[in-house]
Amino acid sequence: MSKKTIIVFSGEYDRLIAAFTIANGALAMDDEVTMFFTFWGLSALRKPGKADVKKSFLQKMFSGMLPHRAETTPISNFNFGGMGRALMKKVMKQGNIMSVTDLMASAREQGVKIIACTMSMDVLGIGKDELIDGIEYAGVATYLAEADEANVNLFI
């Protein structure tokens, strides 16, 4: 069995599609996959709505500006004043391509290991109660230990 790691730094819809598509492909090949979500990538792991988490003023600003789940993230190019994601979703649906939410669910069903970066959570003011259930929390040393064992390491 091979092992793959993916650092999910970007929180943009199309890049999340790429990250979860690659993860699902590797999992389908019976590879072990660890996804390490850091900074803007943490948006993909957020639960909808607000949680009661104590935050500093700057943390409130950062947290308030971040999307509250994967389906509400912008796309990296051709955003068309905010309509890009909707247009991309329409084209994906017409092509029978899974949404980010479905890709994430598939990866989780297949056993992907999802790690939220605790340092990024502290900087952005994101508490554990704001993130989806069933994930791990760790720092960069944990990711590096996973990457040492992997034959492919990606940064998205």
N, C-alpha and C positions, 0 to 999 in steps of 0.2 A: 504494500500500500504506500502510495506517495502522499506527501503533505504539501498543501498550498496555503500561503497567507496573503491576505489582502488588507492593506491599510486603506480605509475609506475616510479620506480627508475632506473631499468635496461633498457638499450637500445638495448638489444639483441633480434634478430628476433624471436626465439622460445618463449622467455618470453613475447614479445609483442603479439604473437599469443595467449598465455595463458590469458593475461590480457583482450584482446578484445573478446576472446571466452567467458570468464566468464561474461564480461559486456553484451554481446549480449544475453547470457542465462538469466541473471537477467532481462534485459529489456523485453525479451519475456514473462517473468512471471509477467509483469506489475510492476516491481520494479523500483524505481528511482535509477539512477547510476551516481555517480560523480567519475571522474578519475582525479587524481592530478599528473601531470607529473613534475618530478624534476630531476636534474642532467642529467645522461646519457639517461633517458627516454625522455628528450626533443627532442632527435634526431628523434623520431617518428613523431613529429609535424612540422619538418622543411620542408619548400618548397624546391623543387629542384633548383639548381642554387645559385647564389650569390646575396645578397641585399647590398645596399649601407648603411652600418651601421658603425658609428665611433666606433673603438675599440682600446684598449691599446695593446701593444705588446703581453702580455700574453693571453689576450682575443682572439687575432687573432690566436695564437697558439692553444688554446683550441678549438675554433670554427672550425679551419681548420682541426683538427684531428677527429672531430665528423662526423658521417655519415650525409648526407644531406636529408634523408627521410627514412621512415620505411623499404622500400624494399631493402635498401643498408646496413642495419645493419648486423653485424656478428651473428652467433649463439653461444650459451654459451658453448656447448660441441661438439665434433666431427667436428671441423671446417675444418679439412683436408687442412690446408694451404690456407684457403680462399674459398675452394670449397664446404664447408658444407652447406652453405645457398642454393646454386644452387641445390645440391643433395636433400636437404629437400623440396625445392619448387617442384622439379620433383616428389618426392614421394607424396606430397600433391596434386598435380595436378592429378596424377594417381588415387588417392583416392577420388577425387572430393571434396577436402577440400579447403575452402576459403583462399586466401592469406591475409597477414596483411592489405594490402590496402583495400581489399574487406570487411574484418572484421571491419575495422575502418569506412568505408563508411556505413555499415549496422548499426553500433552503433550510428553514427551521425544521420542517418535517423530515428532511433527509439527514439532519444532525449537524448542521453548521454550528461552529462555536462562535458566538458573538461576544466580543469584549468591548465595553465602553471605557474610554480613557478617563481615568479619574482626575488627572491634572487638567484636562480640557474641560471636564465637568465643573471643576472648581473655578477656573478662569471665566467660563461663560455663565456660571450661576445655575447650572442644571443639577437638580437633585435626583437621587435614585427613584423617588416617587413619581418623577415626571417621565421616566423611561419605561418601555415595555417590560413585561415580566419574562423571566426565564433567560436572562443574559447575565454575563459576568462583568465584574468591575476590576480593573487593574491598571497599572502604569506601563510605561514603555519597556521596563525590564521584562515583564511578562511577554509582551509582544516579541521582543528580541529573542527570548528563549524559544518561542514558537517558530520564529523565522530561522533560527539556527538549525532546526530539524527539517525545514521545508526545502523542496527542490525548486519551487517557484515562489517569488515574493513580488507582489504587485502593489503599486501606489496609485490610487484613483482619487 
